[in-house]
Amino acid sequence: MENNKEIVYDDYLGLSKAVSIILAVIPFTSWFLGVFIRFKEKKVFYAIVRIFLGFNILWFLDLLFIIVHKSLFRMPD
């Protein structure tokens, strides 16, 4: 039997949209929380990618996604 439940993520630890945008604007907090959240989700490869690419392309994508969708940019599984 298939389980068709959609996975719901608490981005930036379930904080409000305003606080999440503020944290996403600050590059260090965006990078740190992005890495922390990927390790929390047990996605080690994506956490390592975030360590090396989190201050450039992924930071911009996180900021854009937080403002538009209130969720972090997620690479497909």
Backbone as ProteinMPNN parsed JSONL, in Angstrom:
{"seq_chain_A": "MENNKEIVYDDYLGLSKAVSIILAVIPFTSWFLGVFIRFKEKKVFYAIVRIFLGFNILWFLDLLFIIVHKSLFRMPD", "coords_chain_A": {"N_chain_A": [[0.846, -1.182, 0.0], [0.613, 2.152, -0.898], [1.939, 5.114, 0.527], [0.782, 8.187, 0.351], [1.297, 10.598, 1.604], [2.158, 13.987, 1.872], [5.328, 15.355, 2.432], [6.001, 17.565, 4.995], [7.919, 20.326, 5.742], [9.5, 22.043, 8.403], [10.724, 24.923, 7.916], [13.558, 26.835, 8.776], [13.267, 26.166, 11.449], [10.543, 26.291, 12.086], [9.828, 28.931, 12.464], [8.289, 32.232, 12.273], [7.244, 33.813, 9.159], [8.336, 36.4, 8.813], [10.557, 36.413, 10.58], [11.976, 34.289, 9.458], [12.636, 35.379, 6.95], [14.331, 37.465, 7.747], [16.42, 35.946, 8.882], [17.224, 34.614, 6.586], [18.231, 36.669, 5.025], [20.625, 37.37, 6.225], [23.731, 36.269, 5.511], [25.449, 34.407, 6.98], [23.764, 33.209, 8.944], [21.851, 32.077, 7.301], [23.402, 30.229, 5.883], [24.417, 28.624, 8.019], [22.027, 27.643, 9.261], [20.894, 26.354, 7.053], [22.731, 24.248, 6.61], [22.529, 22.971, 9.111], [19.806, 22.184, 9.131], [19.748, 20.377, 6.976], [21.413, 18.327, 7.976], [19.838, 17.621, 10.154], [17.648, 16.52, 8.817], [18.842, 14.262, 7.981], [20.239, 14.28, 5.588], [23.024, 14.021, 4.487], [24.775, 14.34, 2.269], [23.653, 16.607, 0.945], [23.954, 18.453, 2.977], [26.733, 18.687, 3.07], [27.168, 19.747, 0.526], [25.93, 22.202, 0.952], [27.7, 23.293, 2.824], [29.892, 24.002, 1.252], [28.803, 25.467, -0.901], [26.979, 27.205, 0.164], [27.22, 29.971, 0.602], [26.814, 31.365, -1.723], [25.26, 30.718, -4.537], [23.241, 29.023, -3.444], [22.506, 30.478, -1.194], [21.249, 32.732, -2.286], [19.106, 31.431, -3.586], [17.777, 30.287, -1.358], [16.96, 32.641, -0.031], [15.232, 33.757, -1.961], [13.28, 31.678, -2.133], [12.316, 31.604, 0.528], [11.068, 34.116, 0.716], [9.112, 33.961, -1.336], [7.839, 31.373, -1.147], [7.915, 30.605, 1.535], [9.563, 28.495, 2.287], [12.584, 26.622, 2.336], [14.976, 26.343, -0.334], [15.016, 23.246, -1.85], [16.911, 20.527, -2.884], [16.198, 17.99, -5.241], [15.314, 14.68, -4.13]], "CA_chain_A": [[0.0, 0.0, 0.0], [1.413, 3.365, -1.003], [1.656, 6.202, 1.449], [0.854, 9.391, -0.466], [1.343, 11.798, 2.429], [3.15, 14.97, 1.474], [6.26, 15.681, 3.5], [5.942, 18.975, 5.369], [9.141, 20.727, 6.416], [9.521, 23.269, 9.196], [11.928, 25.639, 7.524], [14.082, 27.707, 9.815], [12.808, 25.682, 12.753], [9.135, 26.616, 12.311], [9.669, 30.334, 12.847], [7.368, 32.999, 11.429], [7.787, 34.205, 7.858], [9.166, 37.604, 8.976], [11.827, 36.001, 11.192], [12.67, 33.469, 8.467], [13.208, 36.281, 5.943], [15.472, 38.137, 8.382], [17.507, 34.969, 8.981], [17.682, 34.294, 5.231], [18.963, 37.819, 4.497], [21.963, 37.349, 6.819], [24.37, 35.11, 4.877], [25.965, 33.383, 7.89], [22.669, 32.444, 9.558], [21.248, 31.272, 6.24], [24.323, 29.11, 5.637], [24.46, 27.75, 9.196], [20.743, 26.961, 9.42], [20.736, 25.451, 5.917], [23.536, 23.053, 6.896], [21.936, 22.33, 10.288], [18.537, 21.561, 8.757], [20.023, 19.196, 6.146], [21.874, 17.263, 8.88], [18.669, 17.217, 10.936], [16.847, 15.673, 7.926], [19.706, 13.125, 7.644], [20.659, 14.421, 4.191], [24.42, 14.375, 4.691], [25.348, 14.844, 1.018], [23.181, 17.97, 0.717], [24.572, 19.293, 4.009], [28.103, 18.947, 2.638], [27.054, 20.697, -0.593], [25.627, 23.501, 1.567], [28.9, 23.82, 3.473], [30.782, 24.597, 0.259], [28.109, 26.371, -1.824], [25.916, 27.91, 0.879], [27.369, 31.428, 0.652], [26.638, 32.007, -3.025], [24.038, 30.385, -5.281], [22.2, 28.475, -2.561], [22.032, 31.551, -0.313], [20.289, 33.508, -3.066], [17.905, 30.608, -3.784], [17.074, 30.221, -0.079], [16.325, 33.937, 0.187], [14.111, 33.847, -2.89], [12.247, 30.711, -1.767], [11.708, 32.015, 1.794], [10.176, 35.247, 0.45], [7.995, 33.58, -2.195], [7.131, 30.147, -0.75], [8.17, 30.341, 2.951], [10.256, 27.232, 2.456], [13.922, 26.662, 1.79], [15.233, 25.636, -1.587], [15.353, 21.839, -1.606], [17.355, 19.759, -4.037], [15.364, 16.771, -5.313], [15.884, 13.445, -3.548]], "C_chain_A": [[0.889, 1.242, 0.0], [0.961, 4.396, 0.015], [1.857, 7.5, 0.686], [0.872, 10.67, 0.353], [2.458, 12.707, 1.938], [4.041, 15.276, 2.672], [6.199, 17.177, 3.742], [7.188, 19.298, 6.172], [8.897, 21.982, 7.231], [10.807, 23.998, 8.858], [12.275, 26.689, 8.556], [13.387, 27.45, 11.144], [11.391, 26.107, 13.087], [8.878, 28.052, 12.721], [8.739, 31.054, 11.876], [8.052, 33.419, 10.129], [8.706, 35.414, 7.989], [10.533, 37.246, 9.557], [12.636, 35.162, 10.204], [13.308, 34.329, 7.383], [14.425, 37.001, 6.508], [16.662, 37.189, 8.475], [18.069, 34.614, 7.61], [18.504, 35.429, 4.628], [20.404, 37.828, 5.013], [22.684, 36.1, 6.309], [24.838, 34.03, 5.856], [24.842, 32.553, 8.499], [21.976, 31.569, 8.519], [22.098, 30.04, 5.966], [24.289, 28.122, 6.796], [23.16, 26.959, 9.347], [20.47, 26.003, 8.26], [21.488, 24.146, 6.134], [22.908, 22.27, 8.047], [20.662, 21.567, 9.923], [18.769, 20.323, 7.897], [20.545, 18.041, 6.995], [20.716, 16.732, 9.722], [17.766, 16.281, 10.129], [17.604, 14.427, 7.482], [20.061, 13.104, 6.156], [22.098, 14.931, 4.192], [25.04, 14.952, 3.415], [24.943, 16.299, 0.779], [23.722, 18.935, 1.764], [25.996, 19.654, 3.606], [28.112, 19.915, 1.453], [26.787, 22.091, -0.049], [26.842, 24.118, 2.236], [29.767, 24.563, 2.454], [30.099, 25.606, -0.665], [27.07, 27.26, -1.145], [26.021, 29.418, 0.866], [27.139, 32.104, -0.695], [25.294, 31.649, -3.643], [22.921, 29.917, -4.35], [21.667, 29.527, -1.591], [20.974, 32.377, -1.033], [18.99, 32.725, -3.271], [17.1, 30.469, -2.498], [16.317, 31.515, 0.195], [15.093, 34.086, -0.695], [12.964, 32.914, -2.479], [11.564, 31.083, -0.453], [10.707, 33.147, 1.544], [8.932, 34.792, -0.316], [7.172, 32.422, -1.625], [7.151, 29.834, 0.745], [8.712, 28.916, 3.182], [11.632, 27.364, 1.823], [13.976, 25.975, 0.444], [15.66, 24.224, -1.251], [15.757, 21.185, -2.901], [16.555, 18.463, -4.065], [16.083, 15.558, -4.735], [16.211, 12.45, -4.6]], "O_chain_A": [[1.808, 1.357, 0.811], [-0.224, 4.53, 0.32], [2.995, 7.877, 0.403], [0.498, 11.727, -0.154], [3.559, 12.253, 1.628], [3.555, 15.437, 3.792], [6.33, 17.97, 2.809], [7.487, 18.632, 7.164], [8.171, 22.879, 6.802], [11.856, 23.726, 9.441], [11.403, 27.343, 9.129], [12.98, 28.369, 11.854], [11.063, 26.269, 14.262], [7.819, 28.36, 13.268], [8.44, 30.548, 10.794], [9.277, 33.383, 10.017], [9.753, 35.457, 7.343], [11.556, 37.728, 9.073], [13.855, 35.311, 10.124], [14.418, 34.033, 6.942], [15.44, 37.134, 5.825], [17.79, 37.581, 8.179], [19.262, 34.34, 7.483], [19.384, 35.18, 3.803], [21.31, 38.255, 4.297], [22.285, 34.984, 6.642], [24.641, 32.845, 5.589], [24.947, 31.329, 8.569], [21.563, 30.449, 8.822], [21.573, 28.934, 5.833], [24.148, 26.918, 6.583], [23.191, 25.744, 9.538], [19.873, 24.946, 8.466], [20.957, 23.066, 5.876], [22.771, 21.049, 7.969], [20.468, 20.432, 10.36], [18.07, 19.322, 8.058], [20.166, 16.892, 6.767], [20.627, 15.53, 9.974], [17.182, 15.352, 10.688], [17.086, 13.625, 6.705], [20.168, 12.039, 5.548], [22.358, 16.107, 3.936], [25.757, 15.95, 3.478], [25.788, 17.132, 0.45], [23.927, 20.112, 1.47], [26.422, 20.796, 3.78], [28.963, 20.802, 1.382], [27.359, 23.064, -0.539], [27.004, 25.338, 2.22], [30.311, 25.625, 2.754], [30.76, 26.516, -1.166], [26.354, 27.995, -1.824], [25.022, 30.101, 1.093], [27.262, 33.325, -0.787], [24.28, 32.247, -3.283], [21.783, 30.372, -4.464], [20.499, 29.474, -1.206], [19.928, 32.688, -0.463], [17.901, 33.285, -3.146], [15.871, 30.525, -2.534], [15.159, 31.482, 0.61], [14.033, 34.496, -0.224], [11.803, 33.325, -2.481], [10.354, 30.899, -0.322], [9.612, 33.134, 2.106], [7.818, 35.195, 0.019], [5.943, 32.481, -1.621], [6.48, 28.901, 1.187], [8.353, 28.243, 4.148], [11.817, 28.134, 0.88], [13.136, 25.135, 0.121], [16.572, 24.025, -0.448], [15.044, 21.27, -3.901], [16.264, 17.897, -3.012], [17.303, 15.432, -4.84], [16.696, 11.361, -4.291]]}, "name": "protein", "num_of_chains": 1, "seq": "MENNKEIVYDDYLGLSKAVSIILAVIPFTSWFLGVFIRFKEKKVFYAIVRIFLGFNILWFLDLLFIIVHKSLFRMPD"}
